[in-house]
């Protein structure tokens, strides 16, 4: 269903991306933003599932700015490597690459509106994109640890956020900080879920929370992306 493509950011940087297309005309487009583990098998599966639901999904390889072909797992050494790679990629660079993925979808005249969804680091990037990148129509962030630090940003499009109540890396005080600053944004907290609860490749996967969060995500996209 999917293929690897090459994108070009506005600063000339070339990066790879995973593109998954539906059978038939897309109902809308989605930019899918990775965790700190690269565009790995899980992120490709996420794109494939969105494509199966009728969306044209593109996941840009944000780590290409520092190391190409990154695809790691979820062991403690993997997490350490992912964090180190993440630290080498500037937020500005990640947003340029996100915009390149948006442009690639916009180039497909069969696609109407385009949304963005991100996980972990990608959740934060989705939040920033909702405020700073024109062209998206809706954004969803899953357990974005940097959102509280960027709470002063004001999204220009509809946004929903998902967090786990047991997330050891995102305290509930951070979630409440975001809620207080943006009381009109729906923020869903899953009582028995930790960080990465939506990833079925991780030990922290919570099937119930993942199912409910995805249902809410798909309902939200259907409302704001149409078709």
C-alpha positions, 0 to 999 in steps of 0.5 A, spaced: 500 500 500 505 504 501 512 507 498 518 511 500 518 518 496 523 524 496 521 531 499 524 537 498 523 542 504 523 550 502 531 550 505 533 545 499 534 539 504 531 533 501 528 528 505 525 521 505 517 520 507 513 514 507 506 515 503 500 511 503 494 512 498 487 509 499 484 505 493 480 510 489 480 518 490 482 520 497 477 523 502 482 528 505 490 528 506 494 527 512 501 528 514 503 523 520 509 525 524 513 520 527 515 519 534 523 519 536 524 512 533 524 514 526 519 512 520 519 505 523 514 499 522 509 502 526 509 509 523 508 506 516 502 501 519 499 508 522 499 511 515 497 504 512 491 504 517 489 511 515 490 509 507 485 504 509 480 509 511 480 513 505 486 518 507 492 519 503 497 519 508 505 522 508 510 521 514 516 525 513 523 522 515 524 528 520 531 525 522 534 525 515 537 532 517 541 528 522 541 521 520 538 518 514 534 511 514 533 511 522 528 506 524 529 503 531 525 500 536 523 501 543 528 498 548 532 503 553 538 503 548 533 505 542 530 510 547 536 513 548 538 513 541 532 516 539 532 522 544 539 523 542 537 524 535 531 528 536 536 533 540 540 534 534 534 536 529 531 543 530 524 545 531 525 549 525 528 544 521 522 539 523 517 544 521 520 545 514 520 538 513 512 538 515 511 543 510 514 539 505 510 533 506 504 538 506 506 541 499 507 534 497 499 532 498 497 539 496 500 537 489 495 531 488 489 535 485 485 529 488 485 531 495 481 536 498 483 538 505 489 536 509 490 534 517 496 533 521 497 528 526 503 526 531 505 522 536 510 523 542 515 528 539 510 528 533 504 531 537 508 537 539 510 538 532 503 537 530 501 543 535 506 547 532 504 546 525 497 548 527 499 555 529 505 556 524 504 552 518 498 555 513 494 549 509 492 545 514 485 544 516 485 540 523 490 537 527 491 531 533 496 531 538 498 524 541 502 525 548 506 531 545 511 532 551 513 539 548 506 542 548 506 545 555 512 549 553 509 552 547 502 553 550 503 560 548 502 558 541 495 559 538 492 554 533 489 557 527 485 551 526 481 546 530 485 541 535 484 535 539 489 532 544 490 526 547 494 524 553 495 518 558 494 519 566 500 515 567 505 518 563 511 519 567 514 523 562 508 528 561 505 530 568 498 532 569 500 539 571 503 540 564 496 537 561 492 542 566 497 548 564 495 547 556 487 546 558 487 552 562 491 556 557 486 553 551 480 552 555 476 551 548 481 545 545 478 538 547 483 535 551 482 527 552 486 524 558 486 516 559 486 514 566 489 507 565 494 509 560 501 511 560 506 514 554 506 511 547 499 508 549 497 508 542 503 504 539 501 497 539 509 495 538 510 498 545 509 495 552 505 501 554 500 499 549 493 500 552 488 497 547 482 500 550 485 507 550 488 506 543 481 504 540 477 510 544 483 515 542 483 513 534 475 513 534 475 520 537 481 522 532 477 519 526 470 523 528 474 529 529 477 528 522 471 526 518 468 533 521 473 538 519 476 534 513 470 532 510 468 527 505 
